[in-house]
Amino acid sequence: MKIAVASDHAGFALKEELKLELRRLRHTVIDVGTHSTTPVDYPDYAERLGQALLGRRAQRGVLVCGSGVGASVAANKLPGIRAGLCHDAYSAHQGVEHDDMNVLVLGGRVIGSALAKDLLHNFLRARFTGEARHKRRLAKVRALEQRYSRGIVSSRKD
């Protein structure tokens, strides 16, 4: 599988470890940066990673920043990107199985490399189930993306 990886400076060390693990597992790694610990802005790298997926250069992505929060927020601004911040094994596979998550986001200052590798394995082994309830929910997510990207916002009363 082709996996895009990206990080800001705070996630750089963990990204480098995960690249080695991906290669050990015989995945093709597309590193879209950053390439050092020099301070950079995580939205730039979240966008680069998203572009790699949207341009079909990679099937999935792994994104790392200090906490994982900022990178997750930024990545999810790109229509078609479903990024999940995971710090437990269940979320790493369930996010793919139920939500068709295509980007695993990790906090390089929050988790260690052993847990990160475990999460990576869970993420990569998981497959979207395609169950009707999950497809229905994803269709609603896509509808939200479309509605708000066109600036059409309706007030709903439930």
N, CA, C and O of each residue as an XYZ file, in Angstrom:
632
protein
N       0.845     -1.174      0.000
C       0.000      0.000      0.000
C       0.890      1.237      0.000
O       1.969      1.222      0.593
N       0.456      2.295     -0.650
C       1.175      3.567     -0.625
C       0.626      4.408      0.525
O      -0.569      4.696      0.596
N       1.530      4.790      1.418
C       1.165      5.543      2.612
C       1.893      6.881      2.605
O       3.123      6.919      2.555
N       1.148      7.969      2.655
C       1.742      9.302      2.787
C       1.964      9.569      4.271
O       1.111      9.250      5.100
N       3.101     10.151      4.600
C       3.398     10.530      5.978
C       3.781     12.005      6.005
O       4.389     12.531      5.072
N       3.404     12.655      7.107
C       3.730     14.069      7.277
C       3.764     14.384      8.765
O       3.167     13.689      9.586
N       4.473     15.439      9.080
C       4.521     15.900     10.466
C       4.947     17.352     10.489
O       5.445     17.899      9.505
N       4.735     17.958     11.648
C       5.390     19.229     11.903
C       6.680     18.900     12.663
O       7.045     17.731     12.792
N       7.360     19.917     13.157
C       8.623     19.700     13.865
C       8.447     18.852     15.127
O       9.325     18.059     15.467
N       7.324     19.015     15.815
C       7.098     18.286     17.062
C       6.831     16.803     16.816
O       7.051     15.978     17.702
N       6.365     16.469     15.638
C       6.093     15.076     15.307
C       7.161     14.429     14.464
O       7.046     13.256     14.110
N       8.206     15.180     14.132
C       9.229     14.690     13.199
C       9.878     13.375     13.643
O       9.969     12.440     12.848
N      10.322     13.290     14.876
C      11.027     12.082     15.338
C      10.127     10.857     15.239
O      10.573      9.803     14.787
N       8.872     10.977     15.651
C       7.960      9.835     15.574
C       7.646      9.490     14.122
O       7.540      8.314     13.774
N       7.498     10.496     13.279
C       7.259     10.229     11.852
C       8.400      9.403     11.273
O       8.163      8.452     10.529
N       9.614      9.755     11.605
C      10.777      9.027     11.091
C      10.761      7.563     11.549
O      11.086      6.669     10.767
N      10.389      7.313     12.796
C      10.287      5.935     13.287
C       9.194      5.176     12.543
O       9.371      4.009     12.192
N       8.064      5.839     12.305
C       6.958      5.173     11.623
C       7.279      4.896     10.157
O       6.796      3.912      9.597
N       8.078      5.740      9.538
C       8.523      5.470      8.161
C       9.305      4.165      8.103
O       9.101      3.355      7.198
N      10.191      3.960      9.057
C      10.969      2.715      9.108
C      10.051      1.516      9.286
O      10.243      0.477      8.655
N       9.062      1.664     10.142
C       8.123      0.565     10.383
C       7.303      0.270      9.128
O       7.077     -0.893      8.795
N       6.863      1.302      8.440
C       6.102      1.112      7.200
C       6.940      0.385      6.151
O       6.450     -0.510      5.462
N       8.180      0.770      6.040
C       9.067      0.104      5.071
C       9.328     -1.343      5.474
O       9.394     -2.229      4.622
N       9.476     -1.577      6.772
C       9.656     -2.945      7.267
C       8.450     -3.807      6.900
O       8.587     -4.998      6.620
N       7.280     -3.196      6.906
C       6.041     -3.900      6.547
C       5.822     -3.942      5.039
O       4.797     -4.435      4.568
N       6.785     -3.423      4.288
C       6.782     -3.436      2.819
C       5.744     -2.513      2.178
O       5.228     -2.797      1.097
N       5.450     -1.412      2.857
C       4.600     -0.382      2.272
C       5.483      0.637      1.561
O       6.650      0.807      1.916
N       4.940      1.303      0.577
C       5.634      2.399     -0.093
C       5.341      3.668      0.701
O       4.182      3.987      0.968
N       6.391      4.387      1.075
C       6.251      5.595      1.891
C       6.437      6.831      1.021
O       7.410      6.946      0.276
N       5.495      7.740      1.132
C       5.588      9.042      0.460
C       5.683     10.089      1.561
O       4.681     10.419      2.196
N       6.867     10.604      1.785
C       7.109     11.573      2.856
C       6.944     12.983      2.296
O       7.731     13.428      1.461
N       5.907     13.681      2.767
C       5.643     15.036      2.280
C       6.130     16.105      3.262
O       5.764     17.275      3.146
N       6.949     15.701      4.221
C       7.591     16.654      5.119
C       6.950     16.661      6.498
O       5.964     15.972      6.761
N       7.518     17.426      7.323
C       8.716     18.205      7.298
C       9.911     17.253      7.381
O       9.763     16.062      7.655
N      11.084     17.807      7.140
C      12.274     16.959      7.078
C      13.312     17.323      8.129
O      14.489     16.990      7.995
N      12.860     18.015      9.185
C      13.772     18.379     10.276
C      12.950     18.827     11.483
O      11.720     18.825     11.454
N      13.653     19.206     12.530
C      12.979     19.709     13.731
C      12.885     21.236     13.744
O      12.511     21.828     14.756
N      13.218     21.863     12.636
C      13.058     23.311     12.525
C      11.565     23.645     12.599
O      10.769     23.035     11.885
N      11.171     24.595     13.443
C       9.742     24.890     13.604
C       9.035     25.234     12.282
O       9.508     26.044     11.485
N       7.889     24.583     12.094
C       7.028     24.792     10.928
C       5.579     24.808     11.414
O       5.311     24.578     12.593
N       4.658     25.077     10.509
C       3.238     25.142     10.855
C       2.512     23.888     10.380
O       2.535     23.559      9.194
N       1.868     23.191     11.316
C       1.217     21.910     11.001
C       0.159     21.988      9.901
O       0.005     21.005      9.177
N      -0.589     23.098      9.721
C      -1.583     23.100      8.641
C      -0.963     22.888      7.255
O      -1.585     22.286      6.380
N       0.247     23.377      7.060
C       0.915     23.214      5.763
C       1.155     21.741      5.447
O       1.011     21.319      4.300
N       1.517     20.970      6.447
C       1.839     19.563      6.239
C       0.583     18.700      6.227
O       0.541     17.668      5.558
N      -0.434     19.120      6.960
C      -1.729     18.436      6.869
C      -2.275     18.575      5.454
O      -2.819     17.623      4.895
N      -2.128     19.761      4.877
C      -2.603     19.975      3.511
C      -1.805     19.143      2.507
O      -2.385     18.539      1.606
N      -0.499     19.109      2.656
C       0.329     18.302      1.738
C      -0.061     16.834      1.789
O      -0.158     16.170      0.757
N      -0.285     16.332      3.002
C      -0.685     14.938      3.139
C      -2.056     14.721      2.490
O      -2.255     13.750      1.760
N      -2.983     15.615      2.756
C      -4.310     15.500      2.152
C      -4.256     15.532      0.640
O      -4.971     14.787     -0.029
N      -3.415     16.387      0.103
C      -3.276     16.463     -1.354
C      -2.750     15.155     -1.933
O      -3.154     14.755     -3.025
N      -1.860     14.492     -1.220
C      -1.333     13.203     -1.692
C      -2.453     12.167     -1.779
O      -2.486     11.369     -2.716
N      -3.364     12.174     -0.812
C      -4.488     11.239     -0.850
C      -5.500     11.634     -1.913
O      -5.957     10.792     -2.686
N      -5.848     12.906     -1.953
C      -6.851     13.367     -2.917
C      -6.356     13.232     -4.348
O      -7.151     13.021     -5.264
N      -5.040     13.354     -4.548
C      -4.435     13.182     -5.867
C      -4.134     11.730     -6.188
O      -3.540     11.431     -7.224
N      -4.537     10.830     -5.310
C      -4.380      9.380     -5.487
C      -2.923      8.919     -5.581
O      -2.631      7.879     -6.170
N      -2.011      9.705     -4.994
C      -0.620      9.256     -4.917
C      -0.430      8.294     -3.748
O       0.557      7.561     -3.693
N      -1.391      8.302     -2.807
C      -1.350      7.416     -1.646
C      -2.768      6.977     -1.314
O      -3.734      7.687     -1.594
N      -2.881      5.791     -0.709
C      -4.198      5.290     -0.313
C      -4.583      5.728      1.102
O      -5.761      5.921      1.401
N      -3.579      5.883      1.967
C      -3.830      6.308      3.350
C      -2.706      7.229      3.786
O      -1.669      7.337      3.132
N      -2.945      7.896      4.923
C      -1.951      8.822      5.439
C      -1.747      8.685      6.931
O      -2.629      8.235      7.662
N      -0.563      9.084      7.368
C      -0.223      9.152      8.790
C       0.337     10.539      9.033
O       1.294     10.963      8.385
N      -0.274     11.239      9.977
C       0.039     12.637     10.247
C       0.375     12.795     11.725
O      -0.370     12.325     12.585
N       1.495     13.455     12.027
C       1.941     13.572     13.416
C       2.268     15.029     13.733
O       3.011     15.684     13.003
N       1.704     15.522     14.827
C       2.138     16.810     15.380
C       2.326     16.601     16.876
O       2.271     15.463     17.342
N       2.543     17.649     17.630
C       2.822     17.493     19.053
C       1.717     16.766     19.803
O       1.966     15.736     20.428
N       0.501     17.290     19.747
C      -0.631     16.661     20.426
C      -1.482     15.826     19.489
O      -2.195     14.925     19.929
N      -1.412     16.120     18.202
C      -2.278     15.491     17.223
C      -3.544     16.287     16.967
O      -4.202     16.092     15.945
N      -3.889     17.173     17.875
C      -5.148     17.914     17.770
C      -5.140     18.891     16.596
O      -6.036     18.855     15.753
N      -4.150     19.749     16.539
C      -4.106     20.751     15.471
C      -4.043     20.119     14.095
O      -4.741     20.551     13.178
N      -3.215     19.104     13.942
C      -3.084     18.427     12.650
C      -4.394     17.771     12.242
O      -4.762     17.785     11.067
N      -5.094     17.199     13.209
C      -6.381     16.572     12.932
C      -7.403     17.611     12.471
O      -8.120     17.394     11.494
N      -7.463     18.723     13.169
C      -8.386     19.797     12.788
C      -8.080     20.269     11.367
O      -8.987     20.403     10.545
N      -6.817     20.517     11.084
C      -6.430     21.026      9.762
C      -6.736     20.012      8.656
O      -7.296     20.376      7.623
N      -6.375     18.761      8.865
C      -6.588     17.737      7.835
C      -8.064     17.575      7.505
O      -8.424     17.363      6.348
N      -8.908     17.672      8.505
C     -10.337     17.475      8.288
C     -11.015     18.642      7.577
O     -12.207     18.574      7.275
N     -10.281     19.693      7.312
C     -10.830     20.803      6.519
C     -10.837     20.481      5.032
O     -11.519     21.156      4.261
N     -10.091     19.463      4.616
C     -10.026     19.092      3.204
C     -11.155     18.107      2.892
O     -11.220     17.036      3.497
N     -12.037     18.452      1.964
C     -13.120     17.534      1.614
C     -12.557     16.199      1.137
O     -11.658     16.151      0.297
N     -13.100     15.123      1.688
C     -12.634     13.790      1.319
C     -11.611     13.214      2.274
O     -11.298     12.025      2.212
N     -11.087     14.046      3.155
C     -10.143     13.554      4.157
C     -10.927     13.272      5.434
O     -11.691     14.105      5.921
N     -10.712     12.077      5.952
C     -11.344     11.658      7.195
C     -10.214     11.264      8.146
O      -9.785     10.111      8.195
N      -9.751     12.254      8.893
C      -8.609     12.083      9.787
C      -9.097     11.853     11.207
O      -9.978     12.557     11.700
N      -8.514     10.865     11.848
C      -8.873     10.573     13.225
C      -7.660     10.586     14.129
O      -6.653      9.933     13.854
N      -7.768     11.336     15.205
C      -6.720     11.373     16.226
C      -6.916     10.148     17.109
O      -7.943     10.029     17.777
N      -5.959      9.246     17.121
C      -6.084      7.994     17.865
C      -4.912      7.809     18.814
O      -3.749      7.976     18.447
N      -5.255      7.461     20.036
C      -4.238      7.126     21.013
C      -4.571      5.796     21.687
O      -4.030      5.473     22.744
N      -5.480      5.018     21.055
C      -5.801      3.682     21.532
C      -6.077      2.783     20.327
O      -6.502      3.257     19.274
N      -5.832      1.487     20.491
C      -5.934      0.532     19.385
C      -7.346      0.425     18.831
O      -7.523      0.317     17.617
N      -8.347      0.451     19.692
C      -9.724      0.314     19.233
C     -10.085      1.426     18.242
O     -10.643      1.157     17.178
N      -9.772      2.649     18.591
C     -10.102      3.778     17.705
C      -9.351      3.693     16.384
O      -9.883      4.079     15.343
N      -8.118      3.190     16.414
C      -7.309      3.112     15.200
C      -7.905      2.162     14.166
O      -7.821      2.429     12.967
N      -8.502      1.062     14.609
C      -9.126      0.163     13.623
C     -10.603      0.470     13.424
O     -11.103      0.368     12.303
N     -11.304      0.838     14.473
C     -12.736      1.124     14.357
C     -12.982      2.350     13.487
O     -13.989      2.412     12.782
N     -12.079      3.321     13.524
C     -12.210      4.506     12.678
C     -12.206      4.159     11.196
O     -12.886      4.805     10.398
N     -11.448      3.150     10.835
C     -11.430      2.684      9.441
C     -12.672      1.847      9.160
O     -13.354      2.053      8.156
N     -12.960      0.905     10.047
C     -14.049     -0.037      9.827
C     -15.415      0.647      9.728
O     -16.230      0.270      8.887
N     -15.670      1.635     10.565
C     -16.977      2.289     10.605
C     -17.019      3.621      9.872
O     -18.033      3.958      9.261
N     -15.924      4.387      9.925
C     -15.932      5.757      9.410
C     -15.097      5.938      8.152
O     -14.987      7.050      7.637
N     -14.512      4.863      7.657
C     -13.659      4.900      6.472
C     -12.545      5.935      6.624
O     -12.197      6.640      5.677
N     -11.994      6.008      7.841
C     -10.906      6.935      8.152
C      -9.739      6.665      7.216
O      -9.318      5.518      7.066
N      -9.213      7.708      6.585
C      -8.088      7.511      5.672
C      -6.795      8.157      6.165
O      -5.753      8.017      5.525
N      -6.850      8.856      7.285
C      -5.645      9.446      7.874
C      -5.623      9.156      9.371
O      -6.556      9.488     10.101
N      -4.544      8.533      9.802
C      -4.293      8.305     11.222
C      -3.477      9.484     11.732
O      -2.407      9.786     11.204
N      -3.991     10.144     12.762
C      -3.287     11.283     13.356
C      -2.803     10.873     14.737
O      -3.541     10.272     15.518
N      -1.550     11.207     15.024
C      -0.929     10.845     16.297
C      -0.280     12.060     16.939
O       0.152     12.990     16.257
N      -0.222     12.032     18.258
C       0.466     13.085     19.012
C       1.853     12.627     19.387
O       2.015     11.759     20.245
N       2.848     13.196     18.757
C       4.227     12.797     18.999
C       4.721     13.094     20.399
O       5.664     12.463     20.876
N       4.083     14.059     21.066
C       4.460     14.378     22.445
C       3.534     13.699     23.450
O       3.650     13.918     24.656
N       2.613     12.874     22.948
C       1.616     12.251     23.807
C       1.848     10.757     23.965
O       1.672     10.210     25.054
N       2.243     10.094     22.879
C       2.427      8.645     22.930
C       3.860      8.279     22.556
O       4.571      9.054     21.916
N       4.256      7.101     22.965
C       5.590      6.608     22.643
C       5.592      5.822     21.348
O       4.544      5.570     20.753
N       6.758      5.448     20.930
C       6.897      4.788     19.643
C       6.279      3.395     19.619
O       5.749      2.999     18.581
N       6.319      2.637     20.702
C       5.726      1.292     20.715
C       4.217      1.367     20.509
O       3.660      0.607     19.717
N       3.559      2.274     21.213
C       2.116      2.438     21.036
C       1.810      2.964     19.637
O       0.856      2.516     19.003
N       2.602      3.900     19.159
C       2.386      4.444     17.816
C       2.452      3.340     16.758
O       1.637      3.316     15.836
N       3.404      2.439     16.887
C       3.522      1.327     15.937
C       2.322      0.394     16.039
O       1.828     -0.090     15.020
N       1.851      0.140     17.242
C       0.658     -0.689     17.423
C      -0.557     -0.034     16.762
O      -1.342     -0.707     16.094
N      -0.706      1.254     16.946
C      -1.816      1.982     16.331
C      -1.701      1.944     14.813
O      -2.699      1.766     14.114
N      -0.502      2.109     14.313
C      -0.257      2.045     12.874
C      -0.683      0.687     12.322
O      -1.349      0.622     11.288
N      -0.312     -0.385     12.993
C      -0.671     -1.737     12.549
C      -2.187     -1.913     12.530
O      -2.739     -2.461     11.576
N      -2.859     -1.449     13.584
C      -4.323     -1.550     13.648
C      -4.978     -0.762     12.519
O      -5.931     -1.236     11.901
N      -4.480      0.418     12.253
C      -4.995      1.277     11.185
C      -4.823      0.615      9.823
O      -5.752      0.608      9.015
N      -3.650      0.064      9.565
C      -3.361     -0.507      8.251
C      -4.074     -1.834      8.002
O      -4.424     -2.140      6.862
N      -4.289     -2.616      9.042
C      -4.978     -3.912      8.878
C      -6.479     -3.751      8.697
O      -7.134     -4.628      8.134
N      -7.022     -2.648      9.165
C      -8.474     -2.457      9.148
C      -8.989     -2.144      7.750
O      -8.298     -1.536      6.932
N     -10.215     -2.575      7.502
C     -10.905     -2.300      6.237
C     -12.302     -1.791      6.543
O     -12.932     -2.223      7.509
N     -12.779     -0.877      5.723
C     -14.142     -0.359      5.864
C     -15.127     -1.517      5.674
O     -15.007     -2.279      4.715
N     -16.089     -1.651      6.575
C     -17.020     -2.771      6.511
C     -18.029     -2.633      5.375
O     -18.499     -3.639      4.842
N     -18.360     -1.422      5.005
C     -19.354     -1.223      3.952
C     -20.776     -1.504      4.392
O     -21.676     -1.575      3.554
N     -20.999     -1.664      5.679
C     -22.349     -1.907      6.178
C     -23.239     -0.702      5.858
O     -22.775      0.436      5.795
N     -24.507     -0.980      5.662
C     -25.464      0.053      5.251
C     -25.468      1.248      6.205
O     -25.498      2.394      5.755
N     -25.439      0.998      7.509
C     -25.476      2.113      8.471
C     -24.242      2.998      8.348
O     -24.330      4.215      8.510
N     -23.087      2.388      8.060
C     -21.865      3.177      7.921
C     -21.865      3.950      6.607
O     -21.423      5.099      6.566
N     -22.349      3.341      5.549
C     -22.466      4.046      4.267
C     -23.425      5.230      4.386
O     -23.165      6.306      3.848
N     -24.528      5.023      5.092
C     -25.506      6.104      5.289
C     -24.866      7.279      6.036
O     -25.074      8.437      5.672
N     -24.110      6.984      7.051
C     -23.471      8.044      7.849
C     -22.397      8.766      7.047
O     -22.261      9.985      7.148
N     -21.638      8.026      6.255
C     -20.624      8.669      5.407
C     -21.267      9.555      4.350
O     -20.727     10.610      4.019
N     -22.398      9.146      3.822
C     -23.119      9.982      2.855
C     -23.528     11.294      3.514
O     -23.502     12.345      2.873
N     -23.898     11.240      4.769
C     -24.256     12.467      5.490
C     -23.030     13.352      5.718
O     -23.128     14.578      5.661
N     -21.890     12.740      5.973
C     -20.649     13.515      6.120
C     -20.319     14.210      4.803
O     -19.987     15.395      4.791
N     -20.410     13.477      3.699
C     -20.142     14.081      2.381
C     -21.124     15.217      2.084
O     -20.743     16.244      1.523
N     -22.367     15.029      2.459
C     -23.371     16.077      2.249
C     -23.022     17.326      3.058
O     -23.202     18.446      2.578
N     -22.530     17.141      4.264
C     -22.077     18.286      5.067
C     -20.937     19.019      4.367
O     -20.946     20.246      4.266
N     -19.951     18.252      3.883
C     -18.826     18.862      3.174
C     -19.313     19.685      1.990
O     -18.887     20.825      1.801
N     -20.193     19.113      1.204
C     -20.693     19.798      0.015
C     -21.503     21.035      0.383
O     -21.324     22.099     -0.209
N     -22.391     20.894      1.357
C     -23.253     22.008      1.754
C     -22.427     23.198      2.237
O     -22.702     24.339      1.867
N     -21.429     22.936      3.053
C     -20.653     24.032      3.616
C     -19.578     24.536      2.664
O     -19.171     25.693      2.767
N     -19.110     23.713      1.750
C     -18.108     24.190      0.788
C     -18.740     25.126     -0.239
O     -18.047     25.953     -0.831
N     -20.029     25.003     -0.450
C     -20.738     25.892     -1.378
C     -21.306     27.102     -0.667
O     -21.899     27.978     -1.296
N     -21.127     27.152      0.638
C     -21.647     28.284      1.399
C     -23.148     28.212      1.644
O     -23.773     29.200      2.030
N     -23.714     27.047      1.418
C     -25.153     26.875      1.620
C     -25.347     26.269      2.991
O     -25.015     25.108      3.234
N     -25.884     27.064      3.867
C     -26.118     26.599      5.218
C     -27.592     26.793      5.527
O     -28.105     27.912      5.503
N     -28.245     25.718      5.809
C     -29.658     25.812      6.158
C     -29.823     25.611      7.653
O     -29.078     24.857      8.280
N     -30.789     26.283      8.203
C     -31.053     26.065      9.621
C     -32.049     24.924      9.727
O     -33.128     24.949      9.134
N     -31.659     23.940     10.487
C     -32.503     22.752     10.677
C     -33.103     22.785     12.061
O     -32.444     23.145     13.037
N     -34.331     22.414     12.129
C     -34.975     22.281     13.445
C     -35.341     20.827     13.613
O     -36.068     20.256     12.801
N     -34.837     20.242     14.661
C     -35.142     18.823     14.934
C     -36.243     18.706     15.948
O     -36.638     17.596     16.305
